[in-house]
Structure formats: C-alpha cells, structure tokens
Amino acid sequence: MTVAFTWPLATHLGDAFPHDPYDPALTTSILWWNAHAVPLTARWWNAPMFWPLPGALALSEHLLGISLLTTPLQWLGSSPVAAANAAVLLSFPLSAIAAHALGFAVTRRHDAAIVAALVFGFSPYRTSHLAHVQMLWTFGAPLALAAAHGFAMTRRRGWLAVCAGAWLLLALSNGYAMVFFPVLLVCWILWFARDRARALPLILVWVGASLPLVPLVLKYQQVHERLALRRTPTEIARFSADLTALFASPPQLRLWGRLSTWARPEGELFPGALALALAAAGVFAGVRRLRRASIDVPARVRRASASLTAGAVVLGVVAISPAIAGPWQIGSLISVSSAAKPLTLALLLGTLSVVATRSFRAAWNERSAAAFYTGAGLLMFVLALGPYPTLGGHRVLYRAPYAWLMELPGYSSVRAPARFAMLFVPCAAIAAACAFAALTRGLSPRARRIAAGAAAVVVLVESWPLASLAQPPKPIAALARAEREAPLVELPIGLVDRDTAALYRSIDHRRPLVNGYSGYTPPHYVILEIALRDEDLDALAELTRGEPLLVDVDRHFQYERWASALAARHAPLVAGDGDNSLYRLTGAPVARAVSGDRLPIQSVEASVAPEGLVRMLDGDFSTAWTTPGPQRAGETLVVDLGREREVAGVRLDFGPRVGDVPRRLAIDCAGERDEWQACWHGSALAAAVRGALDDPRRVPMLLTIDRAGVRRLRLRETADDTDRPWSVGELVVIGR
C-alpha cells in the first residue's frame, strides 16, 4: 500500500525528494549530520549552518529518533537522500501498525483495528506533511497508548517498557510531539487509570523515560535564551488552525483536493469523510445507549445541568446579536461588541452541562474508550485552533484552552498549535474504529470483514494523493578547486529555496556554511539579510575577521548583480564551472577596542517621534524609540553632551527590535561653536552583525568615533527602507 500510495517515490529513493525540495533538503542535511557527528557533543550542536553561530542545531529539530533508522543505513552505504526517503516510506506501515495495535487494544477486533490503521496511517493530514519526515514519525503516540491500555488491563511490566520506549522514540523524533503528547497522556491517565495501582507505575515510567530528554531540552533552552528567541502572538495565531480546518485538505488529494482552498499554513486537518461520519454515528449511538444506563443522577445535578444548558443558549443568542443588531450595552456593566466573549462563556457552560448528563456519568463510570477518544479528539482539535480560535479568519472565542497551556513552560515558544492535529487524527481514527465495532456488532464475521474491506477502500480512495517529486540540488563542482577549510556563503541569502539548497549541498562539500534555514532566524542572520539587499558586502566580510570567505554566485540567478558587487570589493574569482562562480572575499580587519565610560547625555532631539526619545535613555534596551513608519533618508537624532568631551564611540542597542537597524547611517560631530563635520562613515549593518554575534540579546551596534572636542553628535539615516522602521532600544555615548 505504501509503495502504491507514494508512487513513484520507491523508484527514486536516491535521487528525489517527496513533495518539494525545501524542507526535505533541510531534514536530509540534519539526518546526514546526525550520522557524521556524535550526538550531544559540542561539534554536533555546532552544525554547519548559520556559521559562525554556536549551537546552530538548536534552532531546528534534531531528529535523533529518526536517525536510529537513517544513521545505520548511511553507515552501510546508503546515500543521505535514500536514507531519508526510507524513513518517509517506513513511517506509513509503522503508523498503520501502531494504530492497529491501539484499535485492537480498545475494540478487541482486528476488522475495526484495520479501519483505525488506515484512517491514521494513510490520513489526508499525513499526506499534507509528506515534506516533513518528523511529522510522519508520530506512530509512537498510538503505540504508547496501546501499551498503556495493555498495562491497565494486564498489569504486566512489559507493557510499561513498550510505553516508555514508544514515548521516548516519539519525543526524539518530533519536538512538537514532545510538548503536545503529555496533554493527551494526562487525559488518558485521568480517564482510564484513576486508581493508584495503574496511574503511579505509568507516571513513574513516563518520568523515567523522559530523563534522556533533559540534556536536549536544557541545551535548546540555553541557546534560545542566549539568542533571545521568542514567538510573537501574531506568529502563533498565524500557525493556528481555523475552525474550517476540519474540512480543509491538502491540494494534492485526488478526491478532496478542492477543499484546500479553505486552508491556512499548517491548517489542513481533514481526517477523511468516512472517519468523520463514523465518529458522528458513534456519538449518536453511544449517547442513546448510555442514556439507558442505570445511573442515579441526583435532582440537584439535573437542575444544574438544565440551568447550565439554558445559560449556554442565552449566551449563544447574545453572541450572535451584534451581527444582527450591532454592538449594544446596558448601562456601564454590560456591553457586547463581538461574539468572542459571550460565545466563550456559552461553550464553557455547554461543556459543564454535558459533564452533568447521565450519558457522561455512565461513560465515566465504565471508562468508555469510545467516549474518551471522541472527547480527546475534540479536545486535540480545539487545541489546534491556538489561543484565539477563528472561523473563516474572524475571531470567534476570547480565550481558548491553548491560551491556558501557554502559561506552562515550553508552550509559548511553540510556533504551530495546529500541529496538535498529529494527536487529533489518531484519536479520530480510534473513535471511528469504536463506532465501526459498535455499528457492526450484530453482523456475522463474514459481513464484518466485507464491511471492513469496504471501509478500507473508502479510506484509501479519500486519501490517495497526486504524488509529486522534486530533484535534489546539484553539488557545486567548482568547490573542488577551492580552499578546503574556508567557510562558504551562497548568494543570495534569505530565500527559502536558496538556503535549503545550500544546506543540502553542505553534505557534499562539508564546509562551514553561512546560509541557514529553520523555524527560528538568529539575530545576526536577520541583519545580514537586510544588508545584502543593498549588496553591503562589508556586513558579510564582518563574519570572517582577518580570514577569507568563499562566495558562491549562481550564474543563472542574479549573477550580474553579485558579480558586480564582488568586483567592486576587488574579490578575486578563484574557480568556476558552467553553473557557479566562486569568489574569495577578504574578511574585515579586527576592530579596535572602544574604551571609556558612558557619558551623560544632556538632551536628544529627533526629527520624528520626539515623544519616544525617553525610551532610548531609560537603561532598558527592550523599550525603544521608533520612527512612526518605514525609515526614510534624512531622519536624524541630535545628541547634546552638555560640554565638549572626548568621544570614543557611539553604541546603539536594538534588543528585540533586531530588524529595525538603520539601513545606512552617518554620524556628524560638532564642538561648542564648530560646524558639523563627518566623524563616522561606513557600514553600520556590519557593526550590527558583529554586535548580534557577540551579544545577541542586546544586539549592540558599536561605531568608533575617537575624536576630542565633541559636544554634539548627529546621527543621520541616509537611505530608505520600505518595510521596517528605525528603532533604538538604548543610545550610549562612550568616552572621557
């Protein structure tokens, strides 16, 4: 099935990427690096990307769990591409088998378990992530839950070992799963293992199996803290699923591809129509059955449930009222301008009313697997919506459960809440299997097999993709005639296709690489991208003080632009072939140290936004003076020191506003009565690159003045930037 499902990938194991050439190039380069550097060593952490940044691997997934397969394959002679593709292909049967194990543990029927296996193993959601091998390697989640069920039923310790191993493999393969799966596991323990004899061993084994993750987590935390890497609320919201994501599919599906028009990034959560239909039928049948359960519900609970339901209905009406009658208010206490807050309260009351029903109490008492996986699937979907759920791009809830998770360590640094779908899909698969088992309970074994076969065909037809392959980038032949140790940059930087191709080619040339691509962009790379928009090669030379840097220029992409810029810097051509030209760029000279004290500033004047000047002098680089719009040539800051001083230099700190550096800066100086004279010129962005490497939290731009008799300094922006403003977190004048 896998070979047919992903055809023709099996016939191009060593010479093609699945889906696209971007993320597969990145993950292939990481899997190659894992096979050629000892994990957890300093060399391994300093992966050859974003050079000279230390700890660069901590900006991406480490994929150590997947390397348990790909590293031995490479040691045995497999190419990195073939090993990565083997991991992609193997993920399908492994995922199906793991889901079958969980489905059988729950239903005790192989026909129903096969439905679960195919719904999860060959789901449209997995098809949407064919380019992300780490998202395909999530079979550890259903396998860990299957083992937990096995222990809960038999108390055999072997199941604990399987559960621990599955969890560790999952966490080592997928960083999102390491953060998200504990939510599902805690829910599982609360539902199925309420007694101490079941819960305590599972918790202890889970904690014990997590200990090998501690060094990895601490290193990631250390690197991210040093680089001050944060996720913004806007970024998290952008990579949250929309409510329409339940019916959004990847465009490469043969049957449901048109549903892709509803998708946003990471928001293709459609599990298949059959899975949704079976789960809905299972809910309907389960509620009918549980209502007949002999559960005594106290009168006060029934009244509370009725009151909660009534309150939910009232708040639902209030929520839709602004769309009908517009915003309204009653006095100064109640005002309704949107549906977000009343709808949030309505859903909360509705959830509480469901918990108080006879059906829920009966499901709780009998530890119903169908009820759990249906409810858990719904919870995982809600968490995939992120902190502020939307419907068609319009916010509909004030705060969702994911906003509560963000108060816990780790969750606020996760970019894509939508990846909770990796747990929603297996829950939906098991809910579908439970519904299939219930709906076919009265059939003969032969009829059940026929029904399971029909369901399997439907699932595969729904999920069948229009497979596409991409060619890996070709190596740079000219590098064979250049210095072996010199670091390399491929121009231009900052474009996904160029940077991922450069990462893949590093497998061949094995040099330190300036290019990089990951979920985070380090501060120095942000500034370097800005500098190279204007061919500011001084910023590039700043990376290799006193040492040469090899610069590769593609002869088929922006060649004239970069060849001219390198010629202007007198960078010699050292090698070439039909596709590439290699230049040697001399590194910047080692800068002189700037010594002195922080001089007191009497006043600062700004040509724009004068009201914000206090924020650049408050001793806190996280607050900043910022121009009201994109920076424009002619914007100035005039600093008055109160009397003539010997000025050694000026330092501008940018802190979290690393991208708001001035494009081209000039500094003029004047004494008590002197006219303005130029006292600094050069590449301010080169100084900012160096500052970002030396102190990535503060990001200081240190400009050497070394002039006596200075009372006033004028900082002038001499270029426009159509995208970014000019900000200064802290302005410091150094001297005597």
Buried (B, 14 or more C-beta within 10 A) or exposed (E): EBEEBBEEBBEBBEEBBBBBBBBBBBBBBBBBBBBBBEBEEEEBBBBBBBBBBEBBBBBBBBBBBBBBBBBEBBEEEBBBBBBBBBBBBBBBBBBBBBBBBBBBBBBEBBBBBBBBBBBBBBBBBBBBBBBBBBBBBBBBBBBBBBBBBBBBEEEEEEBBBBBBBBBBBBBBBBBBBBBBBBBBBEBBBEBBBEEEEBBEBBBEBBEEBBEEBEEBBEBBBEBBEBBBBEBEEEEBBBBBBBBBBBBBBBBBBEBBBEBBEBBBEBBBBBBBBBBBEBBBBBBEBBBEBBEEEEBEEEEEBEEBBEBBBEBBBBBBEBBEBBEEEEEEEEEEEEEBEBBBBBBBBBBBBBEBBBEBBBBBBBBBEEEBBBBBBBBBBBBBBBBBBBBBBBBEEEEBBBBBBBBEBBEEEBBBBBBBBBBBBBBBBBBBBBBBBBBBBBBBEEEEEEEBBBBBEEBBEBBBEBBBBEBBBBEBBEBBBBBEEBBEEBBBBBBBBBBBBBBBBBBBBBBBBEBBBBBBBBBBBBBBBBBBBBBBEBBBBBBBBBBBEEEBBBBBBBBEBBBEEBBEBBEEBEBEBBBBBEBBBBBBBBBBEEEEEBEBEEBEBEEBEBBBBEEBBEBBBEEEBBBBBBBEEEBBEEBBBBBBBEEBBBBBBBBBBBBBBBBBBBBBBBBBBBBEEEEBEEBBEBBBBBBBBBBBBEBBBBBBBBBBBBBEEBBBBBBBBBEEBEEBBBBBBBBBBBBE
